Structures are given as structure tokens and as C-alpha cells.
Amino acid sequence: MRNSSRWTGEQTVRLSRQPFRQPTSSILTKRTVIDMAILKQLVIHCTATPEGREVTAADIRAWHTNPTSKGGRGWKQVGYTDLFHLDGTVERLVHNNEDSNVDPWEITNGAAGYNSVSRHVVYAGGCTRDGKTAKDTRTPAQQEALEAYVKDFHRRFPDVRIIGHNELAAKACPSFDVQKWLKSIGIKQ
């Protein structure tokens, strides 16, 4: 799927080069005491990187899972299931079986307090070129891919709410009004 910017829901996303490992207790935290939870929301994020800058799966892994002493957050898992590249390619960062449950190994660290019932996706960008101001920097290819992804997701999971990260936390992320955008693409929640 790396060469295609279209998401039809029938393709498989390119898996990152990191091998999938069966879940172990080291992935789970003390707060994760459930086997699975019902998926309640799809949360859209931006990487908060300058407009036009590509972001790789390795970048996200380093930002999220490297120790804090090495500039990371020290998390056991990345914050997002899927990454939307500048060219519209969707890259799978965390294995997901695409059902309406959030299994322990599918939990990503996108928004504290909501991770066990959410799927988090991210697009590369979200800031002005100087990196100082929030801005909707989605390329036409990212917009097309995100729209197709969200429409397919909503078709499969009509009861799951689609929201921006800023609807869960006092942040600018994803640097656009998700509810307004959903209406503009014909999704009613």
C-alpha cells in the first residue's frame, strides 16, 4: 500500500519494520486489568511536526518508546495504530485485528485515560513550517486517505465516535476541527 494514497478498507496497511510480538506482561501496565474493552472512539492526532516534514514509524517509536534520558517518553507502546504519511500512504504501527474490541496488545498511548477504549491514528504534520503554531497541514493525499479511512471505519463501526485529540485534552492536536470536517465529508454522529 506504500505506493497508493487511496484507502478502500480492503487493502492491508504496510506494517512497520518492527516485528509484531505476541503481547507479554511487559507491554501491559498495572492500569490494564482487562482482557479487552469495547471500542468507543477513533481519535485523530497530528505529529505536531512542521508542514512538509515526513515522519517515519522509527521516528514515532523513538519519540514514544525511547527512555526519557534519550529524548523519548519511556512508554512501552507507541501512541498510534496507523500513520498517514505525506503521500497519503497509511502505515500500520501497532497490530490490530480490526474488530470492535480493544485487545490489550492493541492499546496505544494516544490520550491518557482513554486508551483502553480508543483507537488512535495520526497524520504527519500539524504545525507551521517554523514548528511554532498549530496548522492544518494535511496534504491533498493525506486528506483523501484520511477521509477514505474514516468513512470505512464509520461504515464498519457506526456507534464508535470519531473525535480529535483536542476533544479529550487541552491541546491543538490534530490542528483542525474534526467535527466540522466530519460534517463536510457527510459523516453524521
Secondary structure as UniProt FT lines:
FT   TURN            2..3
FT   STRAND          14..15
FT   TURN            25..27
FT   TURN            30..31
FT   STRAND          37..38
FT   STRAND          41..46
FT   STRAND          49..50
FT   TURN            51..52
FT   HELIX           57..65
FT   HELIX           68..70
FT   STRAND          82..84
FT   TURN            86..87
FT   STRAND          90..92
FT   STRAND          101..102
FT   HELIX           104..106
FT   TURN            112..114
FT   HELIX           115..117
FT   STRAND          118..123
FT   STRAND          126..127
FT   TURN            129..130
FT   HELIX           140..156
FT   TURN            158..159
FT   STRAND          161..164
FT   HELIX           165..167
FT   TURN            173..174
FT   HELIX           178..184
FT   TURN            185..186
//
